[in-house]
Amino acid sequence: MRRFFSILLLTLVLMTVALVSALTAMRFAIHGREVVVPNVVGMSPADADRAGSPLGLQLIVEREFYSADVPEGRIINQMPLSGTKVRRGWSIRVARSLGPQRVSIPDVIGESERAAEVNIRRRGLALGSTAELAFSANSPSIPSNALPDQVISQNPPANASGVSAPRINLLVASGTEPAVYVMPNLTGQPLGSATLALQDAGMREGKVSLAPALPNAPSIPNGPQSAAGLAFATPAPSQPGPASMIVTQSPAPGQKVVAGTAVNFEVR
């Protein structure tokens, strides 16, 4: 009996050691492949790619924006943010600056959808989303002299300055009912990316305001890095910009909205 208990105790000890070893190996396998995302804002895509490659991170230029502050070809914002821990093989999605706006926005209201597209593209601009508004006598947003397949609104408007992206979105009169969408959740995303996502979904950016500052909020180390590798805190922006992060949105996520709906944001 005494020998039996000795064998049982030894077995339990061996099982415990094996379990601890397995958990340790699993934890090392999971966390051993994690890396810290570097700060690539302000770099060229080539330099950013060289910064991420040794860490096993892939750079993807996802969007392009006009910017009067960031030189042409430099990165405006990134996702994930610098300092975030991710696995090797993760992608860093960035927006690249086109420099200051140099192209004038044409007036395409009153043109057919096809003619407006040709007019937009020959100026080196891109056609964004095209939403349709039901063409009927009960649609006060449609001019009385408008025709089906005619542009009745555009965003940005003609000759606009301070445009963020080289895209023009159109609202066209049609004989069909407007499409209905489910409002996506855009909180936590950069304003520039969310605006383009809205445009691609047939909606548009509404009022954008700065969210109230949090009391005793810690600084986020997402600014330029010193020679010692320490990141300086980026000051809170005085005006919303493409890199501002969305805090709240209206309409709320999950609500049903129609094409052309304006979505309001609070950003920080």
DRENBA-729034 format. One record per residue (C-alpha): residue in one letter; residue number from 1; x, y negated, z. Coordinates in pm, whole numbers, plus 50000, padded with zeros to 5 digits. Example, Ala and Ser with C-alpha at 12.3 -4.5 7.8 and 13.67 -1.06 7.14 Angstrom:
# DRENBA-729034
SITE r   k    c1    c2    c3
SITE A   1 51230 50450 50780
SITE S   2 51367 50106 50714
//
This chain:
# DRENBA-729034
SITE r   k    c1    c2    c3
SITE M   1 50000 50000 50000
SITE R   2 50282 49764 50087
SITE R   3 50452 49837 49755
SITE F   4 50124 49770 49571
SITE F   5 50091 49421 49725
SITE S   6 50454 49346 49639
SITE I   7 50394 49435 49275
SITE L   8 50071 49232 49268
SITE L   9 50246 48928 49417
SITE L  10 50531 48956 49167
SITE T  11 50280 48977 48881
SITE L  12 50101 48664 48998
SITE V  13 50429 48475 49024
SITE L  14 50529 48579 48672
SITE M  15 50187 48478 48533
SITE T  16 50214 48137 48703
SITE V  17 50561 48078 48559
SITE A  18 50441 48179 48212
SITE L  19 50140 47946 48234
SITE V  20 50351 47650 48348
SITE S  21 50601 47717 48068
SITE A  22 50322 47732 47808
SITE L  23 50168 47405 47929
SITE T  24 50508 47235 47928
SITE A  25 50581 47356 47575
SITE M  26 50237 47243 47455
SITE R  27 50279 46899 47611
SITE F  28 50622 46861 47451
SITE A  29 50486 46973 47112
SITE I  30 50208 46714 47128
SITE H  31 50392 46416 47274
SITE G  32 50734 46498 47134
SITE R  33 50613 46394 46788
SITE E  34 50471 46059 46900
SITE V  35 50637 45736 46790
SITE V  36 50576 45368 46866
SITE V  37 50445 45158 46576
SITE P  38 50691 44877 46495
SITE N  39 50589 44515 46434
SITE V  40 50593 44461 46055
SITE V  41 50394 44134 46042
SITE G  42 50597 43875 45849
SITE M  43 50809 44138 45671
SITE S  44 50804 44220 45302
SITE P  45 50645 44559 45222
SITE A  46 50990 44696 45132
SITE D  47 51140 44592 45468
SITE A  48 50831 44722 45651
SITE D  49 50864 45056 45473
SITE R  50 51228 45079 45577
SITE A  51 51128 45004 45937
SITE G  52 50862 45277 45942
SITE S  53 51034 45551 45740
SITE P  54 51282 45661 46013
SITE L  55 50980 45706 46244
SITE G  56 50794 45915 45989
SITE L  57 50536 45639 45925
SITE Q  58 50396 45559 45582
SITE L  59 50317 45202 45473
SITE I  60 49997 45138 45275
SITE V  61 49921 44790 45136
SITE E  62 49543 44797 45165
SITE R  63 49438 44435 45110
SITE E  64 49566 44104 44978
SITE F  65 49473 43759 45107
SITE Y  66 49554 43397 45030
SITE S  67 49747 43231 45311
SITE A  68 49882 42879 45349
SITE D  69 50094 42988 45648
SITE V  70 50240 43326 45545
SITE P  71 50474 43321 45240
SITE E  72 50370 43515 44931
SITE G  73 50459 43884 44949
SITE R  74 50482 43893 45330
SITE I  75 50256 44101 45556
SITE I  76 49972 43913 45728
SITE N  77 49837 44183 45962
SITE Q  78 49872 44552 46036
SITE M  79 49671 44839 46174
SITE P  80 49757 45010 46411
SITE L  81 49899 44715 46602
SITE S  82 50264 44713 46701
SITE G  83 50338 44902 47022
SITE T  84 50064 45162 46955
SITE K  85 50171 45525 47000
SITE V  86 50086 45746 46702
SITE R  87 50203 46077 46562
SITE R  88 50473 46104 46298
SITE G  89 50319 46102 45953
SITE W  90 50064 45833 46048
SITE S  91 49997 45546 45805
SITE I  92 50041 45175 45879
SITE R  93 49777 44987 45679
SITE V  94 49871 44627 45608
SITE A  95 49740 44317 45429
SITE R  96 49981 44128 45204
SITE S  97 49988 43750 45155
SITE L  98 49925 43600 44810
SITE G  99 50055 43265 44931
SITE P 100 49847 42946 44901
SITE Q 101 49539 42953 44679
SITE R 102 49634 42837 44329
SITE V 103 49333 42951 44124
SITE S 104 49013 42747 44103
SITE I 105 48685 42925 44168
SITE P 106 48461 42908 43858
SITE D 107 48089 42827 43865
SITE V 108 47908 43136 43733
SITE I 109 47558 43062 43867
SITE G 110 47308 43088 43582
SITE E 111 47527 43324 43379
SITE S 112 47441 43687 43313
SITE E 113 47617 43942 43532
SITE R 114 47837 44054 43241
SITE A 115 47932 43699 43137
SITE A 116 48013 43610 43499
SITE E 117 48240 43914 43531
SITE V 118 48431 43819 43214
SITE N 119 48465 43459 43336
SITE I 120 48597 43575 43673
SITE R 121 48849 43825 43540
SITE R 122 49001 43600 43274
SITE R 123 49104 43362 43554
SITE G 124 49299 43637 43727
SITE L 125 49036 43687 43998
SITE A 126 48861 44010 44092
SITE L 127 48491 44083 44099
SITE G 128 48390 44179 44453
SITE S 129 48050 44319 44538
SITE T 130 47739 44253 44331
SITE A 131 47414 44251 44526
SITE E 132 47067 44235 44373
SITE L 133 46769 44038 44501
SITE A 134 46421 44147 44400
SITE F 135 46298 43924 44119
SITE S 136 45940 43823 44198
SITE A 137 45724 43521 44266
SITE N 138 45740 43602 44637
SITE S 139 46118 43555 44650
SITE P 140 46178 43193 44758
SITE S 141 46556 43244 44730
SITE I 142 46528 43288 44352
SITE P 143 46489 42971 44142
SITE S 144 46161 42955 43951
SITE N 145 46344 42933 43617
SITE A 146 46578 43225 43689
SITE L 147 46582 43533 43466
SITE P 148 46647 43899 43552
SITE D 149 47021 43991 43549
SITE Q 150 47111 43627 43612
SITE V 151 47356 43518 43883
SITE I 152 47167 43313 44143
SITE S 153 47442 43282 44408
SITE Q 154 47813 43337 44445
SITE N 155 48064 43358 44729
SITE P 156 48303 43174 44742
SITE P 157 48117 42880 44581
SITE A 158 48253 42700 44276
SITE N 159 48573 42497 44332
SITE A 160 48602 42624 44692
SITE S 161 48935 42574 44869
SITE G 162 49083 42771 45156
SITE V 163 48959 43100 45008
SITE S 164 49089 43406 45191
SITE A 165 49069 43674 44919
SITE P 166 49091 43658 44537
SITE R 167 48743 43807 44495
SITE I 168 48409 43658 44398
SITE N 169 48088 43823 44513
SITE L 170 47767 43778 44317
SITE L 171 47398 43781 44397
SITE V 172 47195 43872 44089
SITE A 173 46820 43850 44030
SITE S 174 46664 44186 43953
SITE G 175 46324 44346 43915
SITE T 176 46383 44603 44186
SITE E 177 46351 44598 44563
SITE P 178 46674 44516 44751
SITE A 179 46881 44805 44879
SITE V 180 46868 44884 45251
SITE Y 181 47189 44958 45445
SITE V 182 47275 45072 45797
SITE M 183 47492 44811 45967
SITE P 184 47842 44956 46029
SITE N 185 48040 44904 46350
SITE L 186 48311 44649 46272
SITE T 187 48423 44560 46626
SITE G 188 48795 44605 46684
SITE Q 189 48881 44546 46317
SITE P 190 49067 44248 46165
SITE L 191 48829 43983 46031
SITE G 192 48981 43996 45681
SITE S 193 48934 44373 45645
SITE A 194 48581 44357 45791
SITE T 195 48483 44078 45550
SITE L 196 48592 44281 45249
SITE A 197 48419 44590 45388
SITE L 198 48097 44388 45415
SITE Q 199 48134 44266 45060
SITE D 200 48187 44619 44934
SITE A 201 47868 44722 45119
SITE G 202 47659 44445 44963
SITE M 203 47660 44213 45264
SITE R 204 47847 43892 45342
SITE E 205 48027 43713 45622
SITE G 206 47813 43467 45819
SITE K 207 47917 43243 46106
SITE V 208 48256 43320 46264
SITE S 209 48338 43177 46607
SITE L 210 48608 43232 46869
SITE A 211 48507 43446 47168
SITE P 212 48555 43290 47514
SITE A 213 48900 43361 47656
SITE L 214 48918 43639 47915
SITE P 215 49025 43524 48264
SITE N 216 49382 43631 48348
SITE A 217 49400 43821 48017
SITE P 218 49749 43970 47965
SITE S 219 49943 43867 47658
SITE I 220 49958 44125 47379
SITE P 221 50314 44193 47262
SITE N 222 50238 44162 46890
SITE G 223 50461 43868 46801
SITE P 224 50814 43846 46659
SITE Q 225 51081 44056 46824
SITE S 226 51397 43927 46986
SITE A 227 51743 44068 46926
SITE A 228 51701 44278 47240
SITE G 229 51391 44439 47090
SITE L 230 51144 44262 47318
SITE A 231 50825 44128 47160
SITE F 232 50713 43775 47232
SITE A 233 50341 43725 47293
SITE T 234 50146 43573 47004
SITE P 235 49947 43267 47122
SITE A 236 49570 43275 47087
SITE P 237 49465 43125 46751
SITE S 238 49284 42790 46751
SITE Q 239 49084 42889 46443
SITE P 240 48958 43229 46319
SITE G 241 49173 43385 46046
SITE P 242 49199 43717 45855
SITE A 243 49412 43864 46137
SITE S 244 49161 43774 46413
SITE M 245 49012 44082 46583
SITE I 246 48633 44117 46595
SITE V 247 48484 44127 46946
SITE T 248 48109 44118 46874
SITE Q 249 47888 44123 46566
SITE S 250 47528 44036 46474
SITE P 251 47331 44229 46345
SITE A 252 47440 44504 46582
SITE P 253 47579 44837 46455
SITE G 254 47311 45082 46346
SITE Q 255 47050 44820 46251
SITE K 256 46891 44839 45905
SITE V 257 46976 44540 45684
SITE V 258 46916 44448 45321
SITE A 259 47166 44354 45054
SITE G 260 47302 44003 45096
SITE T 261 47257 43997 45475
SITE A 262 47492 43754 45653
SITE V 263 47681 43909 45947
SITE N 264 47799 43679 46228
SITE F 265 48115 43752 46428
SITE E 266 48290 43650 46746
SITE V 267 48664 43703 46717
SITE R 268 48970 43675 46936
//
